[in-house]
Amino acid sequence: MASSAVPVSYTPPHICNGNGSRRSSSTTTSNFLRPLSIDDENAARKRRVACACVAPPPHDFTPPKFTGGHKMEHLSAEKDLEDESDVLIECRDIYKSFGEKHILRGVSFKIRHGEAVGIIGPSGTGKSTILKIMAGLLAPDKGEVLIRGRRRHGLISDEEISGLRIGLVFQSAALFDSLTVRENVGFLLYENSTMPEDQIAELVTETLAAVGLKGVEDRLPSELSGGMKKRVALARSIIFDTMKDTIEPEVLLYDEPTAGLDPIASTVVEDLIRSVHMKGEDALGKPGKISSYVVVTHQHSTIRRAVDRLLFLYEGKVVWQGMTHEFSSSTNPIVQQVNFSFCILFMPLTQR
């Protein structure tokens, strides 16, 4: 086989080591590539099989159909199964349909104290639906939702969630257009709390400052940018009645929190999600108060910056769950397909 000439300025290609990292080839000693032997071709073929980031899939590639027979992976070290004291929310075999359309087909997972969980998967696979079921806005057709070990029945009101507060940040922010920012953020307290109005206003100002907003209390939502609306919605979710004897832990549920935002605004929101978590510090430098949170997202940056553990939904089922950095090494046939696009994204995480 005749070799092909290569220009002197040719840059050696990056070669995958098989573990997700890349190295530059330094074996070229001239401006010609030597012919490939059969051993070289076999070795290259093995490297392509070992790591999906070597090359994109062929044009005629068709993802395999998931039949449910593949065993779900739990790649991260699991906690003692007998210790359930830190489980805040548990979904057991959840089914949900809308008419003839079956959305959820047996979803089961747990949200533990201190976790930052992401739910990913193709559009229409039930991510937002399971979020609303967790929040009590939808009732499952079949299955159980347990709040701190106690089964919840049907739709609920805030008073019926004993021992845990659950906040939902909608994708569209869902602010009241006719109310000011102060009235939006303090809405629940104005309606249901015995706190004096001046004290609520002071708490609203403090909460807005915690998410990096100052001096916007008297503005209407129409006067805010998309990123500011997201932060106002976040402030509304984390405010609580300070006059209560006991402050219950809170789980925040985010539905596409960075959808429609530019990269800079997305980064601000992603950092805020981390900052209000108990393991972070808010814009005032105070420790976050959110016990755990769950993020539904399609954004690569949100997964990278705001999520520690992933749940992958496909056709209404959790087909994989594990730590974020383990996603690219999964052997699940469905996950392997999205790894073609996610491999480069997660490569820095696997090298930490």
Backbone torsions as a table, in degrees:
resi	resn	phi	psi	omega
1	MET	NA	128.4	-179.3
2	ALA	-78.5	138.7	178.2
3	SER	-83.1	156.3	-178.9
4	SER	-101.0	141.9	179.9
5	ALA	-70.6	143.1	179.1
6	VAL	-121.9	131.9	-179.7
7	PRO	-57.9	154.5	-179.8
8	VAL	-62.2	-32.3	-178.5
9	SER	-80.4	6.3	-177.4
10	TYR	-61.1	132.0	177.9
11	THR	-96.1	121.8	-178.8
12	PRO	-55.6	141.3	-178.0
13	PRO	-71.2	158.4	173.3
14	HIS	-79.5	134.8	-179.2
15	ILE	-115.0	133.7	-179.6
16	CYS	-77.9	135.2	178.4
17	ASN	-81.5	-3.0	179.6
18	GLY	93.6	-9.3	179.4
19	ASN	-115.4	15.9	178.9
20	GLY	99.1	-21.7	179.8
21	SER	-85.9	163.9	-178.7
22	ARG	-126.1	150.0	173.5
23	ARG	-134.2	152.7	178.1
24	SER	-87.7	137.6	179.3
25	SER	-70.0	130.6	179.4
26	SER	-120.7	20.0	-174.5
27	THR	-91.9	-7.9	179.5
28	THR	-76.7	120.9	-176.4
29	THR	-106.9	-4.2	177.6
30	SER	-146.3	-176.4	179.4
31	ASN	-89.4	23.9	174.4
32	PHE	-128.2	143.6	174.4
33	LEU	-91.6	130.3	178.9
34	ARG	-72.2	154.0	178.5
35	PRO	-61.6	146.5	178.7
36	LEU	-82.2	130.8	175.0
37	SER	-84.7	172.2	177.7
38	ILE	-62.1	-38.2	178.2
39	ASP	-63.9	-39.2	178.3
40	ASP	-62.3	-44.2	-178.6
41	GLU	-65.6	-39.6	177.7
42	ASN	-64.0	-41.8	179.4
43	ALA	-64.3	-41.6	179.2
44	ALA	-64.2	-38.3	179.6
45	ARG	-63.9	-38.8	178.0
46	LYS	-64.8	-38.7	179.2
47	ARG	-65.3	-38.6	-180.0
48	ARG	-65.1	-34.8	179.1
49	VAL	-72.4	-35.5	-174.1
50	ALA	-73.8	-29.5	-175.2
51	CYS	-138.7	127.7	-175.5
52	ALA	-77.3	-10.7	-174.3
53	CYS	-87.1	1.6	-179.4
54	VAL	-69.6	-42.9	-176.6
55	ALA	-152.0	153.7	176.5
56	PRO	-70.1	162.1	179.4
57	PRO	-66.5	153.7	176.9
58	PRO	-63.3	160.8	-175.5
59	HIS	-63.0	-29.2	-178.5
60	ASP	-93.6	19.4	-177.3
61	PHE	-71.3	134.0	177.6
62	THR	-125.1	120.9	179.8
63	PRO	-59.7	141.2	178.9
64	PRO	-68.7	151.6	178.4
65	LYS	-80.0	128.7	178.9
66	PHE	-82.6	125.4	-177.2
67	THR	-108.3	-2.8	179.6
68	GLY	89.9	-4.0	-178.2
69	GLY	-82.2	-17.0	-179.5
70	HIS	-77.1	132.2	-176.2
71	LYS	-68.6	131.5	177.7
72	MET	-67.9	136.4	-178.2
73	GLU	-91.2	146.4	170.6
74	HIS	-128.9	83.3	-170.0
75	LEU	-77.2	-25.7	-179.5
76	SER	-81.2	157.4	179.0
77	ALA	-68.8	117.3	-177.4
78	GLU	-81.8	151.7	177.9
79	LYS	-76.8	166.7	178.3
80	ASP	-55.6	124.7	-176.2
81	LEU	-63.1	-23.0	-178.5
82	GLU	-79.3	-17.4	-179.0
83	ASP	-92.5	98.4	-179.6
84	GLU	-110.8	11.2	-174.5
85	SER	-68.2	-23.6	-178.3
86	ASP	-97.0	6.7	177.9
87	VAL	-80.6	118.6	-179.7
88	LEU	-91.0	-45.6	179.7
89	ILE	-132.9	135.5	175.7
90	GLU	-132.0	129.9	173.6
91	CYS	-106.8	126.0	-178.0
92	ARG	-119.1	111.2	171.4
93	ASP	51.5	54.9	-175.5
94	ILE	-82.5	129.1	174.0
95	TYR	-119.8	142.2	176.4
96	LYS	-152.5	131.3	178.3
97	SER	-129.8	152.1	172.0
98	PHE	-121.9	100.2	-173.8
99	GLY	66.2	-126.0	-179.9
100	GLU	-87.1	-4.5	-176.8
101	LYS	-92.7	115.4	179.4
102	HIS	-89.5	115.4	-175.3
103	ILE	-94.4	-58.1	-179.1
104	LEU	-107.3	135.3	-174.0
105	ARG	-127.5	47.4	178.7
106	GLY	103.1	60.2	-177.9
107	VAL	-92.0	129.1	179.3
108	SER	-137.4	130.9	174.6
109	PHE	-169.5	170.2	179.4
110	LYS	-128.1	145.2	173.1
111	ILE	-113.1	117.3	-176.3
112	ARG	-100.3	162.4	-179.9
113	HIS	-61.3	129.6	176.5
114	GLY	90.1	0.9	-175.0
115	GLU	-86.5	151.9	170.6
116	ALA	-121.5	101.8	-169.2
117	VAL	-111.6	138.1	174.6
118	GLY	-113.3	140.2	174.5
119	ILE	-113.4	118.9	-177.7
120	ILE	-125.1	170.5	179.2
121	GLY	146.6	170.0	-179.4
122	PRO	-61.5	158.7	176.9
123	SER	-62.9	141.6	177.4
124	GLY	83.2	9.3	-177.5
125	THR	-94.4	0.6	172.5
126	GLY	106.9	15.4	-176.7
127	LYS	-65.2	-52.4	179.9
128	SER	-68.1	-31.5	179.6
129	THR	-64.5	-45.5	-180.0
130	ILE	-67.5	-29.8	176.9
131	LEU	-64.9	-44.2	-179.7
132	LYS	-69.3	-32.0	175.4
133	ILE	-67.7	-40.5	176.9
134	MET	-62.4	-36.9	-179.0
135	ALA	-77.6	-12.1	-179.8
136	GLY	88.3	10.8	179.6
137	LEU	-85.1	-22.2	175.3
138	LEU	-127.1	147.3	175.9
139	ALA	-102.7	134.2	178.5
140	PRO	-69.3	150.7	174.8
141	ASP	-72.9	-31.7	-178.6
142	LYS	-154.0	148.6	-179.6
143	GLY	107.2	178.9	-175.2
144	GLU	-129.7	145.4	169.3
145	VAL	-117.4	122.2	-179.3
146	LEU	-110.4	128.5	176.8
147	ILE	-105.8	108.6	-176.7
148	ARG	51.2	43.8	175.8
149	GLY	87.2	-5.6	-179.1
150	ARG	-107.0	130.1	-177.5
151	ARG	-69.2	137.0	177.8
152	ARG	-104.2	141.2	-176.2
153	HIS	-114.8	121.6	172.3
154	GLY	62.6	-153.4	177.4
155	LEU	-75.1	154.4	-175.1
156	ILE	-135.7	162.3	168.9
157	SER	-110.2	170.6	-177.1
158	ASP	-59.9	-34.6	-176.7
159	GLU	-68.4	-21.1	-176.3
160	GLU	-86.3	-7.5	177.7
161	ILE	-93.4	89.4	-177.5
162	SER	-87.3	129.3	175.6
163	GLY	90.4	-4.0	179.9
164	LEU	-156.7	134.1	173.1
165	ARG	-97.7	138.0	178.9
166	ILE	-124.1	121.0	178.4
167	GLY	-111.9	141.4	179.7
168	LEU	-121.5	123.0	176.1
169	VAL	-101.6	110.4	-175.6
170	PHE	-72.8	156.0	-179.5
171	GLN	-59.9	-38.0	-176.7
172	SER	-91.7	8.3	-176.4
173	ALA	75.9	-38.4	174.3
174	ALA	54.7	47.2	175.7
175	LEU	-84.1	153.9	175.8
176	PHE	-78.7	115.3	-173.4
177	ASP	-62.7	-31.6	-174.9
178	SER	-88.2	-3.5	-179.5
179	LEU	-105.6	150.4	176.4
180	THR	-72.3	170.9	177.5
181	VAL	-59.8	-42.2	179.2
182	ARG	-60.1	-44.5	-179.2
183	GLU	-69.6	-33.0	177.0
184	ASN	-67.2	-48.8	-176.9
185	VAL	-67.1	-39.6	-177.1
186	GLY	-94.8	13.5	-172.8
187	PHE	-54.5	-49.8	-177.3
188	LEU	-62.3	-38.5	-179.1
189	LEU	-71.4	-40.7	177.8
190	TYR	-62.0	-34.1	-175.8
191	GLU	-85.3	-35.5	-169.0
192	ASN	-124.0	-7.2	-175.4
193	SER	-98.8	158.2	174.8
194	THR	-95.7	6.8	-179.9
195	MET	-66.8	141.2	174.6
196	PRO	-61.5	150.8	-176.6
197	GLU	-62.2	-37.1	179.8
198	ASP	-66.7	-32.4	177.7
199	GLN	-72.0	-37.4	176.2
200	ILE	-64.2	-43.8	179.9
201	ALA	-60.6	-39.3	178.2
202	GLU	-66.0	-39.9	179.3
203	LEU	-68.0	-37.5	177.4
204	VAL	-62.1	-45.0	178.7
205	THR	-60.4	-42.2	179.4
206	GLU	-65.7	-40.5	-179.3
207	THR	-69.1	-40.0	176.3
208	LEU	-62.4	-39.8	177.6
209	ALA	-63.8	-33.1	-179.5
210	ALA	-65.3	-26.0	178.1
211	VAL	-104.1	17.2	173.5
212	GLY	82.1	22.7	177.8
213	LEU	-119.4	127.3	177.6
214	LYS	-134.5	142.3	175.8
215	GLY	72.9	22.2	-179.2
216	VAL	-113.8	8.9	-172.7
217	GLU	-58.4	-34.4	-174.9
218	ASP	-95.2	3.6	178.1
219	ARG	-80.8	156.2	172.4
220	LEU	-93.1	156.3	178.8
221	PRO	-54.3	-32.7	180.0
222	SER	-65.6	-16.6	-179.9
223	GLU	-94.9	7.2	-177.3
224	LEU	-110.7	152.7	173.4
225	SER	-77.7	170.7	-179.7
226	GLY	-61.0	-42.0	179.2
227	GLY	-66.4	-36.6	178.3
228	MET	-67.5	-37.3	177.6
229	LYS	-62.5	-40.3	178.2
230	LYS	-61.2	-40.0	-179.1
231	ARG	-71.9	-35.6	175.6
232	VAL	-63.5	-42.6	178.2
233	ALA	-62.7	-37.3	177.1
234	LEU	-66.0	-42.6	177.6
235	ALA	-61.2	-40.3	178.4
236	ARG	-62.4	-31.1	-177.4
237	SER	-79.0	-28.3	-174.0
238	ILE	-99.3	-8.1	178.8
239	ILE	-71.7	146.1	-179.1
240	PHE	-148.2	163.1	-178.0
241	ASP	-76.4	109.6	-177.3
242	THR	-77.7	-6.8	-179.4
243	MET	-88.0	-7.4	177.8
244	LYS	-68.6	148.6	-178.9
245	ASP	-64.3	-41.8	179.5
246	THR	-126.7	136.2	177.6
247	ILE	-100.3	113.1	-177.6
248	GLU	-75.0	151.4	176.0
249	PRO	-63.4	155.1	-177.6
250	GLU	-126.6	139.5	171.3
251	VAL	-110.0	126.2	177.6
252	LEU	-100.6	136.2	179.0
253	LEU	-115.0	120.5	-178.2
254	TYR	-109.4	124.0	177.0
255	ASP	-103.4	103.0	-179.7
256	GLU	49.1	61.6	-173.3
257	PRO	-65.8	-20.5	-178.5
258	THR	-111.4	11.4	-179.6
259	ALA	-62.9	131.7	176.8
260	GLY	81.7	2.0	-178.8
261	LEU	-98.1	150.8	174.4
262	ASP	-73.2	166.0	-175.3
263	PRO	-56.7	-37.6	-179.3
264	ILE	-68.9	-46.6	178.5
265	ALA	-63.9	-36.0	177.5
266	SER	-62.0	-42.7	179.9
267	THR	-62.4	-39.8	178.5
268	VAL	-61.4	-46.7	-179.2
269	VAL	-65.9	-41.4	179.1
270	GLU	-61.7	-41.0	177.6
271	ASP	-67.4	-34.8	178.0
272	LEU	-66.6	-38.9	177.8
273	ILE	-58.1	-42.8	177.1
274	ARG	-68.2	-39.7	-171.9
275	SER	-67.9	-34.0	-178.6
276	VAL	-83.6	-6.4	176.2
277	HIS	-72.9	155.0	-176.2
278	MET	-61.9	-19.6	179.9
279	LYS	-93.4	3.5	-178.5
280	GLY	-120.1	-172.8	176.7
281	GLU	-130.6	135.6	-178.2
282	ASP	-77.8	-174.3	-176.1
283	ALA	-65.3	-17.6	177.0
284	LEU	-92.5	0.6	-179.0
285	GLY	82.4	10.8	-179.7
286	LYS	-93.8	151.6	178.8
287	PRO	-61.8	142.3	177.7
288	GLY	-68.1	157.6	-175.6
289	LYS	-114.7	-3.3	-177.7
290	ILE	-81.9	123.4	-176.4
291	SER	-68.0	-46.6	-179.8
292	SER	-151.0	161.8	173.7
293	TYR	-147.1	156.2	179.6
294	VAL	-126.8	129.8	-177.4
295	VAL	-119.0	122.5	168.6
296	VAL	-93.1	125.1	-174.4
297	THR	-156.0	156.3	168.4
298	HIS	-113.0	-5.6	-173.2
299	GLN	-81.0	126.5	177.4
300	HIS	-60.6	-42.1	-177.0
301	SER	-65.4	-35.7	178.9
302	THR	-66.3	-42.0	177.2
303	ILE	-61.3	-44.0	-176.0
304	ARG	-69.2	-38.9	-171.3
305	ARG	-95.2	-25.6	-168.7
306	ALA	-122.6	2.9	-172.7
307	VAL	-128.0	137.5	176.2
308	ASP	-106.1	-34.5	-178.2
309	ARG	-129.1	142.5	-175.6
310	LEU	-116.6	142.7	167.2
311	LEU	-117.1	125.2	-178.8
312	PHE	-106.4	114.4	179.4
313	LEU	-96.5	135.1	176.9
314	TYR	-145.4	122.9	-178.6
315	GLU	51.0	44.4	173.6
316	GLY	79.2	12.2	179.5
317	LYS	-132.8	152.0	171.5
318	VAL	-82.9	106.3	-177.0
319	VAL	-95.0	-12.3	177.6
320	TRP	-159.1	144.0	169.0
321	GLN	-148.4	146.2	-178.0
322	GLY	172.7	-177.2	178.5
323	MET	-69.6	152.5	-174.4
324	THR	-56.8	-43.7	-176.0
325	HIS	-71.6	-11.3	178.9
326	GLU	-88.2	-9.1	-173.4
327	PHE	-60.1	-41.6	-174.6
328	SER	-72.1	-17.3	-178.8
329	SER	-101.8	9.0	-179.2
330	SER	-65.4	144.8	175.7
331	THR	-97.5	2.0	177.5
332	ASN	-63.5	129.1	-175.4
333	PRO	-62.8	-30.3	178.0
334	ILE	-72.8	-45.7	-179.4
335	VAL	-63.5	-34.0	-178.9
336	GLN	-61.1	-29.0	-179.6
337	GLN	-70.3	-43.3	178.9
338	VAL	-74.0	-17.3	177.1
339	ASN	-64.3	-23.1	177.6
340	PHE	-60.1	-35.7	178.8
341	SER	-95.0	-24.6	-177.0
342	PHE	-93.1	-12.1	-171.6
343	CYS	-58.4	-47.9	-179.2
344	ILE	-65.8	-36.6	-179.6
345	LEU	-59.5	-44.3	-173.9
346	PHE	-91.1	-6.0	-177.4
347	MET	-56.9	-44.2	178.7
348	PRO	-61.8	-33.2	-179.2
349	LEU	-67.9	-36.0	-178.3
350	THR	-72.0	-16.3	-178.4
351	GLN	-96.8	-0.1	-178.0
352	ARG	-71.0	NA	NA
